[in-house]
Amino acid sequence: MDDAGPRACPIAGTLDLVGERWSLLVLREVFLGVRRFADIRANTGAPRDVLTKRLRSLESAGILERRPYQDRPPRFEYNLTHAGRDLEPVLIGLREWGLRHLADPPPTPRFRHTCGADVETRVVCAACGEPLEGSGLVTVHEEAGIATG
């Protein structure tokens, strides 16, 4: 590592917001339609204080929004914001990776499009739409004008 310190990048910034285990499990639950604290806690096994902190953190980051569903006592449900919905492909990709690479992955809900077909993640070229295959990736370091790959 040079004197400039660790390389800042959008991946590191995103992990600062959602890279902790409980945060990802909370997002999984809300993505699957689980909205209430007690249900999220039951499905994740998160300790109450940890879950409270993660929900507040995701809310302050603009990933979740809290909406009241009961006045007395006050109760809230959690919903994905637009930024939170933008994380759906990441969660689907993590699920796919786990199914392919973990020994005996537990059964999990499948994600389907409204047409009935399973959903999968794909990385494609922004210009031509071709899927990324093996060596088709070139990394460009903008700050130095260097390409690797």
Backbone hydrogen bonds in HBPLUS format (Angstrom, degrees):
<---DONOR---> <-ACCEPTOR-->    atom                        ^
c    i                          cat <-CA-CA->   ^        H-A-AA   ^      H-
h    n   atom  resd res      DA  || num        DHA   H-A  angle D-A-AA Bond
n    s   type  num  typ     dist DA aas  dist angle  dist       angle   num
A0005-GLY N   A0002-ASP O   3.29 MM   3  6.10 172.7  2.29 121.9 124.1     1
A0013-GLY N   A0009-CYS O   3.08 MM   4  6.38 162.7  2.11 153.3 158.7     2
A0014-THR N   A0010-PRO O   2.88 MM   4  5.99 154.3  1.95 143.9 150.4     3
A0015-LEU N   A0011-ILE O   2.89 MM   4  6.13 162.6  1.93 153.7 158.7     4
A0016-ASP N   A0012-ALA O   2.95 MM   4  6.19 142.9  2.09 143.7 153.7     5
A0017-LEU N   A0014-THR O   2.94 MM   3  5.22 132.1  2.17 102.6 115.6     6
A0018-VAL N   A0014-THR O   2.88 MM   4  6.18 162.8  1.91 159.0 164.2     7
A0019-GLY N   A0015-LEU O   2.81 MM   4  3.99 146.4  1.92 119.3 122.1     8
A0023-SER N   A0020-GLU O   3.01 MM   3  5.39 120.0  2.38 109.2 124.4     9
A0024-LEU N   A0020-GLU O   3.15 MM   4  6.50 159.5  2.19 160.2 166.3    10
A0025-LEU N   A0021-ARG O   3.02 MM   4  6.32 156.8  2.07 153.3 160.4    11
A0026-VAL N   A0022-TRP O   2.87 MM   4  6.03 152.7  1.95 147.3 154.5    12
A0027-LEU N   A0023-SER O   2.97 MM   4  6.24 162.6  2.00 148.9 153.5    13
A0028-ARG N   A0024-LEU O   2.88 MM   4  6.12 152.4  1.95 143.8 151.8    14
A0029-GLU N   A0025-LEU O   3.05 MM   4  6.28 161.6  2.08 146.6 150.1    15
A0030-VAL N   A0026-VAL O   2.98 MM   4  6.30 167.6  2.00 159.1 161.8    16
A0031-PHE N   A0027-LEU O   2.82 MM   4  5.85 160.0  1.86 150.3 156.8    17
A0032-LEU N   A0028-ARG O   2.93 MM   4  6.16 140.3  2.09 142.6 153.5    18
A0032-LEU N   A0029-GLU O   3.06 MM   3  5.01 122.1  2.41  92.1 106.9    19
A0034-VAL N   A0029-GLU O   2.87 MM   5  5.17 158.0  1.92 150.4 143.1    20
A0033-GLY N   A0030-VAL O   3.00 MM   3  5.01 157.5  2.05 103.1 109.8    21
A0078-TYR N   A0035-ARG O   2.79 MM  43  4.93 153.3  1.86 131.5 139.9    22
A0039-ASP N   A0036-ARG O   3.06 MM   3  5.43 116.8  2.47 107.0 122.0    23
A0040-ILE N   A0036-ARG O   2.85 MM   4  6.10 162.8  1.88 162.2 168.2    24
A0041-ARG N   A0037-PHE O   2.83 MM   4  6.02 164.8  1.85 159.2 163.7    25
A0042-ALA N   A0038-ALA O   2.93 MM   4  6.09 157.5  1.98 142.2 148.4    26
A0043-ASN N   A0039-ASP O   2.99 MM   4  6.12 158.4  2.03 148.1 153.4    27
A0044-THR N   A0040-ILE O   2.99 MM   4  6.06 138.3  2.17 146.4 156.6    28
A0045-GLY N   A0041-ARG O   2.81 MM   4  5.47 151.9  1.89 146.7 153.5    29
A0051-LEU N   A0047-PRO O   2.87 MM   4  6.08 167.0  1.88 165.7 169.9    30
A0052-THR N   A0048-ARG O   2.95 MM   4  6.15 161.2  1.99 150.8 156.0    31
A0053-LYS N   A0049-ASP O   3.09 MM   4  6.31 160.2  2.13 144.0 148.7    32
A0054-ARG N   A0050-VAL O   2.90 MM   4  6.18 160.4  1.94 153.7 159.3    33
A0055-LEU N   A0051-LEU O   2.88 MM   4  6.05 167.7  1.90 157.5 160.5    34
A0056-ARG N   A0052-THR O   3.04 MM   4  6.21 161.9  2.07 147.7 152.9    35
A0057-SER N   A0053-LYS O   2.89 MM   4  6.05 156.7  1.95 147.4 154.4    36
A0058-LEU N   A0054-ARG O   2.87 MM   4  6.07 165.1  1.89 155.4 158.7    37
A0059-GLU N   A0055-LEU O   2.90 MM   4  6.03 147.0  2.01 142.7 152.4    38
A0060-SER N   A0056-ARG O   2.84 MM   4  6.05 162.9  1.87 150.7 155.1    39
A0061-ALA N   A0057-SER O   2.97 MM   4  6.13 136.4  2.16 140.6 152.4    40
A0063-ILE N   A0058-LEU O   2.92 MM   5  5.27 153.4  1.99 174.4 169.4    41
A0064-LEU N   A0058-LEU O   3.16 MM   6  5.56 153.4  2.23 117.4 117.6    42
A0062-GLY N   A0059-GLU O   3.02 MM   3  5.22 158.1  2.07 106.6 113.5    43
A0081-THR N   A0063-ILE O   3.04 MM  18  5.41 165.9  2.06 134.3 133.5    44
A0065-GLU N   A0079-ASN O   2.76 MM  14  5.31 150.0  1.85 150.8 160.7    45
A0079-ASN N   A0065-GLU O   2.89 MM  14  5.31 160.0  1.93 152.0 158.7    46
A0067-ARG N   A0077-GLU O   2.85 MM  10  5.36 163.9  1.87 155.8 161.3    47
A0077-GLU N   A0067-ARG O   2.76 MM  10  5.36 157.4  1.81 152.8 158.9    48
A0069-TYR N   A0075-ARG O   2.96 MM   6  5.88 161.3  2.00 139.4 143.2    49
A0075-ARG N   A0070-GLN O   2.99 MM   5  5.01 156.2  2.05 138.9 137.1    50
A0085-ARG N   A0081-THR O   2.87 MM   4  6.19 156.0  1.92 152.7 158.5    51
A0086-ASP N   A0082-HIS O   3.04 MM   4  6.34 138.9  2.21 142.4 153.7    52
A0087-LEU N   A0084-GLY O   2.98 MM   3  5.39 155.4  2.05 108.6 116.5    53
A0088-GLU N   A0085-ARG O   3.06 MM   3  5.40 165.0  2.08 112.1 116.9    54
A0090-VAL N   A0087-LEU O   2.98 MM   3  5.24 123.7  2.30 105.7 120.7    55
A0091-LEU N   A0087-LEU O   3.12 MM   4  6.52 157.2  2.18 157.4 163.8    56
A0092-ILE N   A0088-GLU O   2.94 MM   4  6.20 163.3  1.97 159.1 164.0    57
A0093-GLY N   A0089-PRO O   2.83 MM   4  5.92 154.7  1.89 140.8 148.3    58
A0094-LEU N   A0090-VAL O   2.88 MM   4  6.18 152.5  1.96 148.6 156.0    59
A0095-ARG N   A0091-LEU O   3.00 MM   4  6.24 155.8  2.06 146.2 152.5    60
A0096-GLU N   A0092-ILE O   2.91 MM   4  6.19 163.5  1.93 152.7 157.0    61
A0097-TRP N   A0093-GLY O   2.92 MM   4  6.10 161.7  1.95 149.6 154.5    62
A0098-GLY N   A0094-LEU O   2.98 MM   4  6.16 162.8  2.01 146.7 151.4    63
A0099-LEU N   A0095-ARG O   2.92 MM   4  6.22 156.1  1.98 153.2 159.8    64
A0100-ARG N   A0096-GLU O   3.04 MM   4  6.28 149.1  2.14 147.1 155.2    65
A0101-HIS N   A0097-TRP O   2.85 MM   4  5.92 154.2  1.91 157.1 164.5    66
A0102-LEU N   A0098-GLY O   3.00 MM   4  5.18 156.4  2.06 136.1 138.6    67
A0119-VAL N   A0111-PHE O   2.80 MM   8  5.56 153.8  1.86 150.8 146.4    68
A0113-HIS N   A0117-ALA O   2.82 MM   4  5.57 162.6  1.85 168.4 168.7    69
A0116-GLY N   A0113-HIS O   2.88 MM   3  5.42 162.3  1.91 118.1 124.1    70
A0132-LEU N   A0123-VAL O   2.76 MM   9  5.64 162.2  1.79 161.8 157.5    71
A0125-CYS N   A0130-GLU O   2.85 MM   5  5.38 155.4  1.91 145.0 151.1    72
A0129-GLY N   A0125-CYS O   2.97 MM   4  4.79 141.0  2.12 124.2 133.5    73
A0136-GLY N   A0133-GLU O   2.91 MM   3  5.52 153.4  1.98 136.5 145.3    74
A0139-THR N   A0148-THR O   2.65 MM   9  5.04 154.8  1.71 157.7 162.5    75
A0148-THR N   A0139-THR O   2.68 MM   9  5.04 155.2  1.74 147.2 156.2    76
A0141-HIS N   A0146-ILE O   2.66 MM   5  5.13 177.8  1.66 166.3 167.0    77
A0144-ALA N   A0141-HIS O   3.06 MM   3  5.65 138.4  2.24 114.9 125.5    78
A0145-GLY N   A0141-HIS O   2.72 MM   4  5.56 129.0  1.98 153.7 168.9    79
